Each structure stands twice: as structure tokens, then as C-alpha cells.
Amino acid sequence: MKQSTIDLLRDLSNLDGPPGYEADVARYVAEQLSEAGAVSYDNLGSVICQVEGSADRPRVMLAAHIDEVGFMVKHVTEEGYLLLSPLGGWWDQVLLAQAMTVLTGKGPIPGVFASKAPHLLTDEERNKVVKRQDMFLDIGARDKEQATEKFGVLPGDAVVPATKFQQMADPDMLMGKAWDDRAGVGVMIETLRALAKKKHANTVYGVGTAQEEVGLRGAQTSVQTIAPDVALVLEVSICGDVPGTKDAESDVKLGGGPTVYIFEGSAIPNLRLRDMAIETCKQLGFEYQVSALERGGTDAGRIHVHASGVPSLVLAVPARHIHAHTGIIELNDYRQTVELTAELVCKLDADTVASLRPQ
């Protein structure tokens, strides 16, 4: 069922799906793309939609990861507290006192990150940042038996932030969890819907990749399934428009337009494809931004080294506060990223893709 942009982003943000537990997100993506093309899955859980154009090749891969950073229950104490293992990268300082949801076999239950009360800490302890290893999740259980038998909590259960989508006082500012990378997933869905109605001399494979946050794993399995000739990875970029951040670290801003990655920790983009994206922004009359992310990586890290190499580029929606419980994106940035992606895909015919290769 096709959703409006706001409804689509609300649904994607509210869905729960840390690495290895993405099935609900994959099903939703499949439903949203059921009218755009043929939907299938790889064996790791990535969802793939094939949209045919006027030519079988080149094969254009649009990748956006469907997982979000989260946790997994590793141990239930005798007192009924939960000890967690991270699924993806977390900064310890964002965790304490945050509400979480445990996804048990009996249904979701609430909890909160906690640690030893500050009133009971020594002066030395109070001056130190609490490490994740010293935190626990309090689910209000009286003991281990109640936690496991009545509440249904078991080691291996997923844990996600208890955050719900909201439009902010400025309704174009969208606050929610998992924008990394549900914003990119939204771009992929809306791009494929648009391409289903456009002429494009290629075949497009939109992929919601699994397990990106734990090693780009779904990108590796899905690129082997598709064997694309060119790839666009749809992501978020890290905004630097917050106190304490220098432009040299990131000058990406909310409302500044789509982001073209010129570098990231796992891949250097195809330079001709990079320049084509920038030129397309200019043709569309869009302001654009560039991002050089020295740490971290994207699905491009696995895709661009497939077989003899796949010309690849990362396009992104600017986002504040990623890898945390709540982030913010801006609606016009998102919409322009959809339009940019669709326009760029339409240019990727056989001659153009051939020109991306070393001569």
C-alpha cells in the first residue's frame, strides 16, 4: 500500500529492526514496493525489488540498509535486571536513563537504562563517565523468574529505543529514531515508485540491506545476488550545524540540500559518478552539500569491490544525532534527495555506465 511521504517516514522510523532482527522492516518495504516491481529476498534477509526499464543492462543497484543500532539481551540477573550486548555502534554517554523496548516472544515490554545511583558513588566515581558495561536495563521485574517466565524475556531478545516519530514545531523538521538509515530506505522506496512511471534505459534493483551496522553484511550478499554494473548507496550524512562542531569537521546542515559523499571510511566514490551527481544537482536547481566521513563506513564498502569492481557513490539525507535514541531530518532535504536519485538513475544508460570505467 502506497503511503504519503510523512506517513512513510513515520512508519519507517517507528518500525523496530536492529541487525539480525529486520524482518518487520523488510516486510514493510516489500509491501510498499509490491506495485513497483518484482520483490524477492536474499538468504540473509535483505529485500530486493527489481524495476524493469527499456534495457536489461546496465543493472543499477540502489542500496539502503534497513537495520538500526540496537541491543540484544545477553543475560538476565537473579534480581531480574537485563545485561545487554550492542548491535552496532553506540556512544556510552547517550545511553544512561534512556527508555528502551525489549522485543520478547510474548510482545514488547518497556525498560530503562540504569546504573548505580549517583548518590551512592564515591567522589572519584562521580567524576568518571559511566561505561556501558556498568549499566543494566531495568524492566521492573521482581526477580529472574518474573522476567523470564511471566514477561518472556530470554537471552537473544532484541532491544531498541522507545522513541516515536514526531513532527516538530517547524513541521518540516522530523524527529524520530533510526533515521540511519530509514531515511535512506524511504528515498529508495520513493525513487523506485517514481522510476516505475519513468523511462529509464536500465534495470534497477532497490535493496533494503540487512546487518549494515555490524559489518555491511547484507550489502555483500545482495551485491552477489544482483551483480550490478553501477551502484548508488542511499544514506544519511552527519550534520555539523550544532554547537561545538567546526565546519572543517562537518559543514553539512539541515535544510542545505542533498549530500554527495566525496569520501567515507570504507570507500572512495567513482569520481565520474560523483561529478555527474553534482552536475545533476545543478541542473535541478538544488543546493548540494559534500561529506568526507573519515570514520565509519557504508554499504558502498562492500559493493564497490564486488567482482572486478562496481562504480559506486553515496547520496545522503542530512541528519542530526545519528546512532542515538532520537535524531532529526528535514523534509525538503529528503524530497530533493529522492528527486536527485531518480534523475541520476535515468541518466545511467549503457554508454554512460561504460564511461564510468577506467579508460
N, C-alpha and C positions, 0 to 999 in steps of 0.2 A: 504494500500500500504506500503510495507516494505521500510524503509529508511536506508541509511548508518548511522553509529554512529554519525558522525559530523552533518549530516542533521537532524537526530532525536533530538539531543541535541539542535540544533539551533531552531527547531520548538517548542520544549517544553519550552525553555527559553522565546521565543518571544510571546507565547500564553499568553493571559490575563485571569486570573481566581482567584480573591480573594474569600474568604469564602462566600458561597451562590451564587456565580456567576461563577461556574466552568464548565458550560455546554459545552463551546467550547473545553476545555481541555478534558473533558470526551469523547466527540465525537471523538476527535483526537486519544485518547488512544484506543477507540473501533475500529477505522479503522485500527490502527497498529496491533491489536491483532485478527482481524477478521479471519485470516488463522491459528491462533494458537489453538483456541478453541471456545467454545460457550460463547457469550458475553451477559450479562444482566446488569440491574441496580437495586439498591435498591431505596426506596422511598425518600431518602434524596439526591440522586444524585451521589452516589458512583458507579463506573463502575467495573464490576466483569467479569473476564474471567476464565472459567473452562477448564483446560487441563487434559485430562484423561491419566492415566498411566495404568499399568497392574493390579492395585488393586483399589477398590473403596475407601478403607481406608488404612492408615490414610489420613485425609484431611489436606493438608498443605496450610496455608494462607500466601501469600506474600503481604504485605500492604505497600503502598507508597502514601502519600497524594498529591492530585492534586491541592489544593489551594495554594495561596501565600499571604503574607501580603499585604494589600492594605487599601483603604479607601472607605467611602460612603458619598455622598453629604447629609448633614442634613439640610442645609438652604442656600437660595440664598438671599443676601442682596439687598436692594433697589438700590445700586450702581452697582450690577452685580457681586459681589465677592462671592465665594463659601466658606462656612464653612463645615468642614469635621469631620466625626467620624471614628476612626480607626477600621479596620477589622484585628485583630491580633496585635502583639506586635511591637511597634516602639519606638526607642530611639529618643527623640525630636531633639537631636543635628545633626542627619543625614538628617533632612527634609528641612531646610531653603535653598531657591534658587534652589531646585531640580525641574527639568521638570517632569510633570505628564501628563497622558492622562485620560480624562473623557469619559466614555463609555455611551454615550447618546442613546436614541432611534432613533436619526437621524444619528448616527455614531460617531466615536471618534473625540474629539476635544482636542487641546493642552492647557496646563496651566502651571503655575509655582507657587511653594510655596513662599510666601512673607510675610512681616511683616512691621511694621513702620520703615521708613528709619533710619539707624544708625546716620545720620547727625542731626536728629531731637530728638534724645534721650538725656536725662539728663545723667550726669556722673554716677549716681547711676544705671540707666537703662542699660547703656553700659557695666557695669561690671557684668551683670546677663545674664545667658543663656536664650534665648527666648524660652518660653514654646509653645507647640503645640496649646494650647488654644488661644494664641495670634497671631497665624498665620492664613493666609487665602490663598485660591487658586485664582490667577488672571488669568482669561481666556480671557482677552482683551475685555470684554463686556462693552458697554457704559452704560448700566443700566440693571435692573432686567428683563425688558420686552425683551430686545435683548437676554439676557442669556437664558431665558426660552422659548420664542416664536420662535425666529429665530434659536438659537443654539440648542434648545431642551433639555436643562439641567433641570432635575427635582430632587427633594429630593428622595433619594433611588438609584440614579445612582452610579455605581462603579467608582473608581478612582485608577489607577495603575501607577507605574513608567514608564516613557517614555524612556526605555532602550532597546537597541537591541544587540543581540549576536555578539561577535567578537572573532576570534582567535587572540591571542596577538603576540608580536614579536617572542616569542617562541610559535610555533603553537600548542603545546600540552597544553598550558595554555588557558583555555576557560573562557571568561568574558561575563557575562550576568546577567539578573535579575532572581529571582525565583528559584535559584538552590535548595533552601529549599522549596519544595522538588522535583523539576522537575528532579534533578539528580537521586533521588531515583526512580522516575517514569520511567526514562529511564532504570535503572537497572532492574526494574520489567518487562518492556516490552521485553528487550533483553533476560532476563532469561527465560521467558515463550516461546519465539521463540526457544531458544535452547532446552528447555525441550520437546517441541513438536516433536523434532527429536531424543530424547534420551530415553533410557529405565529407567523408574522410577516406583517403586512399591508403588505408592500412587496416589492420585488425588490432583492436585494443583489448588488453586484459587488465581489468581492475582487480587488485588483490588487497584484501584485508589480511595482513600478515600476522601470524601468531608469534608470541615469545620474542619480540624485538628487545624488550627491556632486559633480557637475560642472555643476550648474545646474538641478536639478529638471526635467530634460528629459522623463523618462518620465511624470511627473505631467501635463505639458502635453499630450502626445499621447494618453494614456489617458483623460483627462477629456474630451477632444474626441470620443473614440470612444464613451464611455458617456453623456455629458450628464446627470450626476446631479442630483438635487434637493437632496441633502444629503451631506456627506462627513465621515468620521472618519479622521484620519491616525494611524497606529499607529507609534509611535517609541520612542526611549529618552530619558530625562531625565538631566541631568548631576548626579551626586551631589556634595554639598558636605561629606560626612562624612569628610573626610580632613584631616590636619594642614595648617595654613596657610590653610584656606578659612573665610571668615566666613559666618555664617548669612545676612547681607544679600546675599552673592554667590550662594549657593545653600544652602537648608536641606533639600534633598532627601536622604533617607537610604535606604540598602539596608534592606529589611525594613519600611519605613514605609508601604507600600501603593502603589497606582497613582498616577500623576501626571496631573493635568489642567493643560494649558498655559493660562495666563492671558494670555500674550504671547510672541511669538517674532519674530525679526528679519524674517521675510517675511510675517507675517500676524497680525492681531488676530482672536481667535475670535469666532464668533457668541455673543453674551452669553447668550441664552436657552438655547442648546445647552450652553454652559459650565455654567450653573446646573442644567440637567437632569442633567448628568453628576455633579455634586457631590451633588445630591439622591439620585441612584441609588446612589452610594457609601453614603450614609447609610442608605438602605433596605436595602441588602445587609449592613449592619453592618461595612463596611470603613473602616479609616482611609484617608484620601487625602492627597495632597500637591499643592502647586501649584508651577509653574515659570514664571519670567519670564526668557526667554533673549534678551538684548539683541543678541547677536551670533550669526550663523548663521541658518539657516532650515530649513524642512521642506517637504515636498510640498504642504502647505496653501498655500504661497506662490503656486503656480500654480493650484491647484484652486479657491480661493475667489474668484478673479477671472475664472473661465470664464464666457463669455456675459454674462448680466446679473448674475452673482454666484451662488455656491453657499455656503449656510451651512455652515461648517466648524469643526472642533475637533480639536486634537491630544491624544490619550491616550498615555501613555508608561509604559514599564517603567524604573525607576531603574537606572542603570548607572554604574560607576566606570571611569575610564581609557579613554574612547572616543577614536577617532582615534589609536590606538596599536596595538601588536602584540598586547596581551593586556588584556582587560577582565573585569569581574566583574558578574554579576547575581544576584538572589536568587529562588529558585523560587516562594515564596509571592507575592511581588510580581507575578511573571509570571502565575501562575494567577488571581489576583484581577483582573488587567487583562483576561484572557480573559473572565471571568465578567461584569465590568462592561461590556465592549464588546458582548457578546451581549445582555445585558439592555437596554442602551440602544438597540440596533438594534430590538429587539422593540417598543419604545415609539414608533418613528418611523413612524406611520401617516400618512395623507394630512392629517388635521386637525392633527396635531402638527407636521408639517413646514410646513404653511401658517402656523402660528402663529410660526414662526421668522423669517418675513419681516417687514420693516418694515410697520407698520400705518398 
